[in-house]
Structure formats: C-alpha cells, structure tokens
Amino acid sequence: MAEEKKKVNLKDFPPMYWLVIIFEFFERGSYYGMMSILSVYLTDQLNFTKESVGLIKSTIQPLLYFLPILSGAIADRMGYRRTLMVAFSLLGIGYFLTSQTTSYSAVFFSLIILGLGAGTFKPIISGTIAKVTDENTSSVGFGIFYWSINLGAFLFPMFLVPYLKSIDWSYVMIASAIFTGIMVIPTLLFFREPKREEKPKESLGTAIKEIFSKIAIVFMDWRFILFIFLYSLFWILYFQMFDSVLWYVKAFVDPTPLNSFVYNTFGINWSFDVEHVTVINALTIILLQIIISALVRNARAFPTMITGISIATLGMAILSLSTSIWVFIAGIFIFSIGEMTAHPKYISYLGLIAPPDKKATYMGFGFLYGFFGSSIGGIVGAFLYVAFIDNPMIAFIKDKLAASGSNIVLPSKVTINEALAAAEQIGLTKEQIAQYAHPSELWLIFAGIGILCIISLFLYEKLIGTRDTNNNNK
C-alpha cells in the first residue's frame, strides 16, 4: 500500500522558501505594475508611434521566455546568489533608466537591460523552490509561488500604480526600480546557496555549447516546434492585454458607470484606468484558478486545451460588441477563464509529444509559446491597431482640415495624438472622430486568430497527433 502523503503546513517550508517568494512577489509586482501602463506611457507621454512601441515590446518580452535557457546554466556555475545579485542590479538599473530617458533609442536600450535582468531572474526562483521543497511539499510550494505572481500582478496595478501615476507617470518605473534594486540587500544578507547535485565540473563555455546543442535538437524536431508555434497563436491574443487593449481602453471605454457603481456601493472614490486591465486578469486567476483546476483535473488534455482557447477567443470577440465598460470587463473576465483552462493542459499535451527518452530536455523548451507569441504579438497588435483605429481617424481629420481651408498640414507619419490636437483647432470633437474608427473589426480579427489557432491544432491532432497514438490522455 502506498504511503499516504501528510498534510502540508506553511511551517513545513524553510525560511529560504519564503525569502524567494518575497523576491518573486516584488519582482512580478514591479514588472506588471510597469507593463500595465508602459505602452500608453510611451505613446501618450513620450509620443512614440504605436508601431515603434510594438517593436520594443516584440523585443523585450521574448527575452523573458528565451533567456532563462542560458541564465539557468549560468546560475548553476556562478551560483544562485551571485546570479540573483546580477539580476536585481540589472532590473533596478533598467527600470530607473526607463524612468529617466525620453529618446526612443535610450528607452529601447533601458528596456533591454530590464529584459536581461528579468530573464536572468526567472529561472532562479523556480530552481530554488525545486531545491528547498520535497516530494510532499513541492505541489503546494509551487502553488503558492504561482499565487504570489498573480498577487503582485493584482496589488501593484490596483493600488500603487494609480497613485504614482497621478504624481508623474515616470514614478511607476522609479518605484519598480526601488522594489527590485533594494532586493540586492536581502539577497546579500539572507540568501544562502541551495544544495546542488554533485556533477562533474565543466566550464561555462562547455555548458553553453551543450545548451545550444539541445536547442538544435529540439528545433530539428518539427512536430514538437510546430505544435508550440500553433499554440502560440493563442498567446498573440494574450499579449494584446499590454498593448492594443490598453490603447483601446484609453481611447474608447468610458469607465464612468463602473466608477459610479463602486462609489454608490462602497463609498469609495475610485476610477478605472488602463492599469486595471491587468487587475481583471490577475484577480480572475486568483479567485478561480483552484476551482477551474479542480474541474478539469481529470479531463483529457487536448479537448480541454481547445475548450480553454475557445473560451478565451469568445472573450476577445465579446470586446467587439460594445465599448461599454461592462462589456469590456466581461470580455477580459471570460478570456482569463479560457487562459487558465487551456494552459495547464498545454503542458500535459506537450509531454505526450516529447520523445520519451528526451522528455526532460524537451519540456524545458515548453515556454517557447511565450517567445513566439510575444515576438509576433507586439508588432502585429500595433500594426492592426493603427490600421483599423488610428489611420481611419487620421484620414477623416485630414479631410476635414482640407475642407475647412485650414493651413494646418499633417505629415504622413503623424501620430493620432498630433492629429487630434490639430482637429481641436477646427472644432472637431473626439466623439465625432471616433465614429470613423473600427474597433469591432479589430477585435474580430484577433478572435479570428484564436479560431485559426483552434483549427490549426485540430488539424495537428488529426494529421500528426502525439507520439503514442493510443494514449488515452489526449
């Protein structure tokens, strides 16, 4: 008879576990706090074009998904403590420089430094948790870990970002610089190197060469990479939460009904703004993840994954119905349910595709969905938003300027903010101009990408499938 696992108590976790949970909370809170406003900050405060912001986002976000391959190997040789020191230093410097720079190249460079720090940090925490927990505490330990991520993504944008933004938008980045940079101190004073398995010593160059050898092996397996790429189409939708969705909220969604409801119900003078988009997603996951996980625990991987993507696609399509704040919240809420339904089963299905004798190596590359999705999502999202929202409004403004006899001439590369400023001078209101935008079509196109993902995965399952075609867990 198998030995029954004992109940896990919080005191079963060593101090080192709670220290890295604190690290994760502040790092993720700082990251999502900044990301909740970054795209709007860059376009509205620094006057960057949306296409140029899309390029930034399609560069820095993939670093978080690809760099851990290398940084994990570096940490195994440099030591977790020294690697954490480097990561927090890069994060603090990156956030601070982002808050102080205004030119495109300087901001881009600052965010790359930040991305390098975040990508270096990412594998250290999960690696430490794996080493300081055992078979009995691991599941709960990682559950708390994932919960701390969403708690940071909820609390920072919900409460801290609105206050800091009301003073100056750059204060959000400064706060992130402080919260991450100061973590160097507890790392130096309290973090202790976790026990590592005894392995034959090899040079860092040899380790990196071995990693690139594994990358080559995995990328040569077309069926494995193809599945990840097809699944990443869904994550193109997710990454819109930090770009096109924020621009849309700023331009079209009137939060007054929600603000009035909060005030009349709770007596709180609160205002919904772009930073709270992340809050909807994080709060939904905090409240429902355990319930959703329990409901799909014994469900087959592939059908459940498709169901989740379908729910998320429906959420994106709902955004096309109206600019109402209630419709918007419903759409993001439903999308979040789909996300938390699909993703755990993606991991399960990935295990069925990986060769049995190389499963550990292959599963280490499962995060490539985020690399592909963010690489494509930033550029595609910005391009589609400009094509369906900004350009039609700019064209209308140019026509009205010409018809009014105004001597104002807008350049070919004018931004929507510059065009709106010119429109005010001839008496055009934002409401008049907004009628020429096509937000419904924009969200239906993204829903179409979700449908393309579903159809592609169905074809993959039908024509290629898992390596064990008799596996009942599909």
C-alpha positions as CSV (number, residue, x, y, z in Angstrom):
1,M,0.0,0.0,0.0
2,A,1.4,3.4,-1.0
3,E,2.3,5.7,1.8
4,E,-0.2,8.5,2.3
5,K,1.2,12.0,2.0
6,K,1.0,14.0,5.1
7,K,-0.9,17.3,5.2
8,V,1.3,20.3,4.3
9,N,1.5,23.2,6.7
10,L,3.1,26.6,6.0
11,K,5.7,25.9,8.7
12,D,6.9,22.9,6.6
13,F,8.6,25.4,4.3
14,P,12.1,26.6,5.2
15,P,12.9,30.4,5.6
16,M,14.7,30.3,2.2
17,Y,11.4,29.4,0.5
18,W,9.6,32.4,1.9
19,L,12.5,34.7,1.0
20,V,12.3,33.7,-2.7
21,I,8.5,34.0,-2.6
22,I,9.0,37.6,-1.4
23,F,11.5,38.1,-4.2
24,E,9.0,36.8,-6.7
25,F,6.2,39.0,-5.4
26,F,8.1,42.2,-5.6
27,E,9.7,41.4,-9.0
28,R,6.5,40.4,-10.6
29,G,4.6,43.3,-9.0
30,S,7.2,45.7,-10.3
31,Y,7.1,44.1,-13.8
32,Y,3.3,44.0,-14.1
33,G,3.0,47.5,-12.5
34,M,5.1,49.0,-15.2
35,M,3.7,46.8,-18.0
36,S,0.2,47.8,-17.1
37,I,0.9,51.4,-18.4
38,L,4.1,51.1,-20.4
39,S,2.5,51.1,-23.9
40,V,0.3,54.1,-23.1
41,Y,3.2,55.9,-21.4
42,L,5.4,55.5,-24.5
43,T,2.7,56.7,-26.9
44,D,0.9,59.4,-24.8
45,Q,3.7,60.7,-22.7
46,L,6.8,60.3,-24.9
47,N,4.8,60.5,-28.2
48,F,6.3,57.3,-29.8
49,T,4.4,55.8,-32.6
50,K,2.5,52.7,-31.8
51,E,4.4,50.7,-34.5
52,S,7.7,51.6,-32.7
53,V,6.3,50.6,-29.4
54,G,5.2,47.3,-30.9
55,L,8.8,46.7,-32.0
56,I,10.0,47.4,-28.4
57,K,7.5,45.0,-26.9
58,S,8.3,42.3,-29.5
59,T,12.0,42.6,-28.5
60,I,12.0,42.8,-24.7
61,Q,9.2,40.4,-23.9
62,P,10.7,37.4,-25.8
63,L,13.8,37.9,-23.6
64,L,11.8,36.7,-20.6
65,Y,11.0,33.4,-22.4
66,F,14.2,32.6,-24.1
67,L,17.0,34.0,-21.8
68,P,16.2,31.6,-18.9
69,I,17.7,28.7,-21.0
70,L,21.1,30.4,-20.8
71,S,20.7,32.1,-17.4
72,G,19.8,28.8,-15.7
73,A,23.0,27.2,-16.9
74,I,25.0,30.3,-15.8
75,A,23.4,30.2,-12.4
76,D,24.4,26.6,-11.9
77,R,28.0,27.6,-12.3
78,M,28.1,31.2,-10.9
79,G,25.8,30.2,-8.0
80,Y,22.2,31.3,-7.5
81,R,23.2,34.1,-5.0
82,R,25.6,35.8,-7.4
83,T,23.2,35.4,-10.3
84,L,20.4,37.0,-8.2
85,M,22.6,39.9,-7.4
86,V,23.2,40.4,-11.1
87,A,19.5,40.1,-11.9
88,F,18.3,42.5,-9.3
89,S,21.0,45.0,-10.3
90,L,20.0,44.8,-14.0
91,L,16.4,45.2,-13.1
92,G,16.9,48.2,-10.9
93,I,19.1,49.9,-13.4
94,G,16.7,49.1,-16.3
95,Y,13.6,50.4,-14.5
96,F,15.4,53.6,-13.4
97,L,16.9,54.4,-16.8
98,T,13.5,53.8,-18.4
99,S,12.0,56.4,-16.0
100,Q,14.7,59.0,-16.8
101,T,15.1,58.6,-20.6
102,T,12.8,60.0,-23.3
103,S,14.5,59.3,-26.6
104,Y,13.4,56.2,-28.5
105,S,16.9,54.6,-28.6
106,A,17.6,55.3,-25.0
107,V,14.3,53.9,-23.8
108,F,14.8,50.8,-26.0
109,F,18.2,50.2,-24.6
110,S,16.9,50.7,-21.0
111,L,14.2,48.2,-21.5
112,I,16.6,45.7,-23.0
113,I,18.7,46.0,-19.8
114,L,15.4,45.4,-17.8
115,G,14.6,42.4,-20.0
116,L,18.0,40.9,-19.4
117,G,17.5,41.2,-15.7
118,A,14.0,39.7,-15.8
119,G,15.2,36.8,-18.0
120,T,18.1,36.2,-15.6
121,F,15.9,36.3,-12.6
122,K,13.2,34.0,-13.9
123,P,14.8,30.5,-13.5
124,I,16.5,31.2,-10.2
125,I,13.3,31.4,-8.1
126,S,11.7,28.2,-9.6
127,G,15.1,26.5,-9.3
128,T,15.4,27.4,-5.7
129,I,11.9,26.3,-4.8
130,A,12.6,23.0,-6.5
131,K,15.7,22.5,-4.4
132,V,14.2,23.6,-1.0
133,T,10.9,21.6,-1.3
134,D,10.5,17.8,-1.3
135,E,8.0,15.4,-2.8
136,N,5.5,16.2,-0.1
137,T,5.7,20.0,-0.2
138,S,6.5,20.6,-3.9
139,S,3.0,20.8,-5.2
140,V,1.8,23.3,-2.5
141,G,5.1,25.2,-2.7
142,F,4.7,25.9,-6.4
143,G,1.0,26.7,-6.0
144,I,2.0,29.4,-3.5
145,F,4.7,30.5,-6.0
146,Y,2.2,31.0,-8.8
147,W,-0.3,32.6,-6.5
148,S,2.3,35.2,-5.4
149,I,2.9,36.1,-9.1
150,N,-0.8,36.9,-9.6
151,L,-1.0,38.6,-6.2
152,G,1.8,41.0,-7.3
153,A,0.1,41.5,-10.7
154,F,-3.1,42.4,-8.8
155,L,-1.9,44.6,-5.9
156,F,0.7,46.8,-7.7
157,P,-1.5,48.0,-10.6
158,M,-4.6,48.1,-8.5
159,F,-3.4,50.4,-5.7
160,L,0.2,51.6,-6.2
161,V,0.2,52.5,-9.9
162,P,-2.8,54.9,-9.9
163,Y,-1.3,56.8,-7.0
164,L,2.1,57.1,-8.6
165,K,0.7,57.9,-12.0
166,S,-1.3,60.8,-10.5
167,I,2.0,62.4,-9.5
168,D,4.1,61.5,-12.5
169,W,4.0,58.5,-14.9
170,S,7.7,58.0,-14.5
171,Y,7.2,57.4,-10.8
172,V,5.8,54.0,-11.6
173,M,9.2,52.9,-13.1
174,I,11.1,54.6,-10.3
175,A,9.1,52.5,-7.8
176,S,9.8,49.4,-9.8
177,A,13.5,50.3,-9.7
178,I,13.4,50.7,-5.9
179,F,11.4,47.5,-5.3
180,T,13.8,45.3,-7.4
181,G,17.1,47.1,-6.8
182,I,16.7,47.0,-3.0
183,M,16.3,43.2,-3.2
184,V,20.1,43.1,-3.5
185,I,20.3,43.7,0.2
186,P,18.3,40.7,1.5
187,T,20.0,38.6,-1.2
188,L,23.4,39.6,0.2
189,L,22.4,39.2,3.8
190,F,20.0,36.3,3.9
191,F,20.0,34.2,0.7
192,R,22.0,31.0,1.1
193,E,23.1,28.8,-1.8
194,P,20.7,25.8,-2.1
195,K,22.3,22.4,-2.1
196,R,23.2,21.3,-5.6
197,E,23.6,17.9,-7.1
198,E,27.2,16.7,-7.4
199,K,28.1,16.8,-11.0
200,P,31.4,16.7,-12.9
201,K,32.7,20.3,-13.2
202,E,32.7,21.7,-16.7
203,S,33.5,25.2,-18.0
204,L,30.7,27.7,-18.7
205,G,31.6,27.6,-22.3
206,T,31.1,23.9,-22.4
207,A,27.8,24.2,-20.7
208,I,26.6,26.9,-23.1
209,K,27.7,24.8,-26.0
210,E,25.7,21.9,-24.7
211,I,22.6,24.1,-24.3
212,F,22.9,25.2,-27.9
213,S,23.2,21.6,-28.9
214,K,20.0,20.9,-27.1
215,I,18.3,23.9,-28.8
216,A,19.4,22.5,-32.1
217,I,18.0,19.0,-31.3
218,V,14.6,20.4,-30.2
219,F,14.2,22.8,-33.1
220,M,15.1,20.0,-35.5
221,D,12.0,18.1,-34.2
222,W,9.5,19.8,-36.5
223,R,6.4,18.2,-34.9
224,F,7.3,19.5,-31.4
225,I,8.2,23.0,-32.5
226,L,5.1,23.1,-34.9
227,F,2.8,22.4,-32.0
228,I,4.3,25.0,-29.8
229,F,4.1,27.6,-32.6
230,L,0.5,26.8,-33.4
231,Y,-0.4,27.1,-29.7
232,S,1.5,30.4,-29.5
233,L,-1.2,31.9,-31.9
234,F,-3.4,31.9,-28.8
235,W,-0.8,33.9,-26.9
236,I,-0.8,36.6,-29.5
237,L,-4.2,37.4,-28.1
238,Y,-2.9,37.4,-24.5
239,F,-0.1,39.9,-25.2
240,Q,-2.7,42.4,-26.5
241,M,-3.6,42.9,-22.9
242,F,-0.4,45.0,-22.6
243,D,-0.6,46.9,-25.9
244,S,-3.7,47.3,-28.1
245,V,-6.2,46.6,-25.3
246,L,-4.7,49.4,-23.3
247,W,-4.8,51.9,-26.2
248,Y,-8.4,50.9,-26.8
249,V,-9.4,51.4,-23.2
250,K,-7.7,54.8,-23.2
251,A,-9.4,55.9,-26.4
252,F,-12.9,54.4,-26.3
253,V,-14.0,52.9,-23.0
254,D,-15.9,55.2,-20.6
255,P,-15.4,54.0,-17.1
256,T,-18.0,56.3,-15.5
257,P,-20.7,53.6,-15.0
258,L,-18.2,51.4,-13.1
259,N,-16.8,54.3,-11.1
260,S,-20.3,55.4,-10.1
261,F,-21.2,51.8,-9.1
262,V,-18.1,51.5,-6.9
263,Y,-18.8,54.8,-5.3
264,N,-22.5,54.2,-4.7
265,T,-21.9,50.6,-3.4
266,F,-18.8,51.1,-1.3
267,G,-18.5,54.8,-0.9
268,I,-15.0,54.7,-2.5
269,N,-14.0,57.5,-4.9
270,W,-12.2,55.2,-7.3
271,S,-11.5,55.5,-11.1
272,F,-10.9,52.7,-13.6
273,D,-8.0,53.3,-15.9
274,V,-5.6,51.4,-18.2
275,E,-3.6,49.8,-15.4
276,H,-6.6,48.0,-14.2
277,V,-6.8,45.8,-17.3
278,T,-4.1,43.6,-15.7
279,V,-6.0,43.6,-12.5
280,I,-9.1,42.0,-14.1
281,N,-6.9,39.1,-15.4
282,A,-4.9,38.6,-12.2
283,L,-7.9,38.8,-9.9
284,T,-9.9,36.3,-12.0
285,I,-7.0,33.8,-11.8
286,I,-6.6,34.4,-8.0
287,L,-10.3,33.7,-7.4
288,L,-11.0,30.9,-9.8
289,Q,-7.7,29.1,-10.6
290,I,-8.2,26.4,-7.9
291,I,-11.9,25.9,-8.9
292,I,-11.0,25.6,-12.6
293,S,-8.1,23.3,-11.9
294,A,-10.3,21.0,-9.9
295,L,-13.0,20.9,-12.6
296,V,-10.5,19.9,-15.4
297,R,-8.1,17.8,-13.3
298,N,-9.2,14.5,-14.8
299,A,-10.2,15.8,-18.2
300,R,-8.3,14.8,-21.3
301,A,-5.5,17.3,-22.3
302,F,-6.4,18.1,-25.9
303,P,-10.1,18.7,-25.7
304,T,-9.7,20.8,-22.5
305,M,-7.0,22.9,-24.1
306,I,-9.2,23.5,-27.1
307,T,-12.1,24.4,-24.8
308,G,-10.0,26.9,-23.0
309,I,-8.7,28.6,-26.2
310,S,-12.3,28.7,-27.5
311,I,-13.5,30.4,-24.2
312,A,-10.7,32.9,-24.5
313,T,-11.4,33.6,-28.2
314,L,-15.1,34.2,-27.2
315,G,-13.9,36.7,-24.6
316,M,-11.9,38.6,-27.3
317,A,-14.9,38.5,-29.6
318,I,-17.1,40.0,-26.9
319,L,-15.0,43.1,-27.0
320,S,-16.3,43.8,-30.5
321,L,-19.9,44.1,-29.2
322,S,-19.7,47.5,-27.5
323,T,-17.3,50.0,-25.9
324,S,-19.3,49.7,-22.7
325,I,-17.1,49.2,-19.6
326,W,-19.3,46.3,-18.5
327,V,-18.9,44.5,-21.9
328,F,-15.2,45.1,-21.7
329,I,-14.9,43.6,-18.2
330,A,-17.0,40.6,-19.3
331,G,-14.7,40.1,-22.3
332,I,-11.5,40.2,-20.2
333,F,-13.0,38.0,-17.5
334,I,-14.1,35.3,-20.0
335,F,-10.7,35.5,-21.7
336,S,-9.0,34.9,-18.4
337,I,-11.1,31.8,-17.6
338,G,-10.1,30.5,-21.0
339,E,-6.4,31.2,-20.4
340,M,-6.4,29.3,-17.0
341,T,-8.3,26.4,-18.5
342,A,-6.1,25.9,-21.6
343,H,-2.6,26.5,-20.3
344,P,-2.1,23.7,-17.8
345,K,-3.4,21.2,-20.3
346,Y,-0.9,22.5,-22.9
347,I,1.8,21.4,-20.6
348,S,0.2,18.0,-20.3
349,Y,-0.2,17.6,-24.0
350,L,3.4,18.7,-24.6
351,G,4.5,15.8,-22.5
352,L,2.8,13.4,-24.9
353,I,4.5,14.9,-27.9
354,A,8.0,14.9,-26.4
355,P,10.1,11.8,-27.1
356,P,10.0,9.6,-24.0
357,D,13.8,9.3,-23.9
358,K,14.3,13.1,-24.2
359,K,11.2,14.3,-22.2
360,A,13.2,16.3,-19.6
361,T,15.1,18.2,-22.3
362,Y,12.1,18.9,-24.5
363,M,9.8,20.0,-21.6
364,G,12.4,22.6,-20.8
365,F,11.5,24.3,-24.0
366,G,7.8,24.4,-23.4
367,F,7.9,28.2,-22.6
368,L,8.7,28.9,-26.3
369,Y,5.0,29.6,-26.7
370,G,5.6,32.9,-25.0
371,F,8.7,33.6,-27.1
372,F,6.8,33.1,-30.3
373,G,3.6,34.8,-29.1
374,S,5.2,37.9,-27.8
375,S,7.6,38.2,-30.7
376,I,4.6,38.3,-33.1
377,G,2.0,39.9,-30.8
378,G,3.7,43.2,-30.2
379,I,4.3,44.0,-33.9
380,V,1.0,42.6,-35.2
381,G,-1.1,44.2,-32.5
382,A,0.4,47.6,-33.1
383,F,0.1,47.3,-36.9
384,L,-3.6,46.2,-36.7
385,Y,-4.5,48.9,-34.2
386,V,-3.0,51.6,-36.4
387,A,-4.7,50.2,-39.5
388,F,-8.2,49.9,-38.0
389,I,-8.2,52.6,-35.4
390,D,-5.7,55.4,-35.9
391,N,-5.4,55.6,-39.7
392,P,-9.2,55.9,-40.4
393,M,-9.4,58.7,-37.8
394,I,-6.4,60.5,-39.2
395,A,-7.7,60.3,-42.7
396,F,-11.0,61.9,-41.5
397,I,-9.1,64.7,-39.8
398,K,-7.0,65.4,-42.8
399,D,-10.1,65.6,-45.0
400,K,-11.8,68.0,-42.6
401,L,-8.7,70.1,-42.3
402,A,-8.6,70.4,-46.1
403,A,-12.3,71.2,-46.4
404,S,-12.1,73.9,-43.7
405,G,-9.4,75.7,-45.6
406,S,-7.1,75.4,-42.6
407,N,-3.4,76.0,-43.2
408,I,-2.5,73.1,-40.9
409,V,-0.8,70.3,-42.9
410,L,-0.3,67.0,-41.2
411,P,2.8,65.0,-42.1
412,S,2.5,61.5,-43.5
413,K,3.9,59.9,-40.3
414,V,1.7,61.9,-37.9
415,T,0.6,60.2,-34.7
416,I,-3.1,60.1,-33.6
417,N,-2.4,62.4,-30.7
418,E,-0.9,65.0,-33.0
419,A,-3.8,64.7,-35.4
420,L,-6.3,65.1,-32.5
421,A,-4.6,68.2,-31.4
422,A,-4.9,69.7,-34.9
423,A,-8.6,68.6,-35.1
424,E,-9.4,70.6,-31.9
425,Q,-8.3,73.8,-33.7
426,I,-11.1,73.4,-36.2
427,G,-13.7,72.4,-33.7
428,L,-13.8,68.6,-34.2
429,T,-14.6,66.6,-31.1
430,K,-13.2,63.2,-30.2
431,E,-16.7,61.7,-30.4
432,Q,-17.0,62.8,-34.0
433,I,-13.6,61.5,-34.9
434,A,-14.1,58.2,-33.1
435,Q,-17.0,57.3,-35.3
436,Y,-14.6,56.6,-38.1
437,A,-12.5,54.0,-36.2
438,H,-13.2,50.3,-36.5
439,P,-12.7,48.8,-33.0
440,S,-15.2,46.0,-33.6
441,E,-13.4,44.8,-36.7
442,L,-10.1,44.9,-34.8
443,W,-11.3,42.5,-32.0
444,L,-13.0,40.2,-34.5
445,I,-9.7,39.9,-36.4
446,F,-8.0,38.9,-33.1
447,A,-10.8,36.5,-32.4
448,G,-10.1,35.1,-35.9
449,I,-6.5,34.5,-34.9
450,G,-7.9,32.5,-32.0
451,I,-10.1,30.5,-34.4
452,L,-7.1,29.9,-36.6
453,C,-5.3,28.6,-33.6
454,I,-8.1,26.2,-32.8
455,I,-8.4,24.9,-36.4
456,S,-4.7,24.5,-36.7
457,L,-4.5,22.5,-33.5
458,F,-7.4,20.3,-34.6
459,L,-5.5,19.6,-37.9
460,Y,-2.3,18.9,-36.0
461,E,-4.1,16.4,-33.7
462,K,-5.8,14.8,-36.7
463,L,-2.8,14.6,-39.1
464,I,0.1,14.4,-36.7
465,G,-1.0,13.7,-33.1
466,T,1.1,12.5,-30.2
467,R,3.9,10.0,-30.5
468,D,1.8,7.4,-28.7
469,T,-1.4,7.4,-30.8
470,N,-3.1,5.0,-28.3
471,N,-2.6,7.4,-25.3
472,N,-6.0,7.9,-23.6
473,N,-4.9,11.2,-22.1
474,K,-5.1,13.1,-25.3
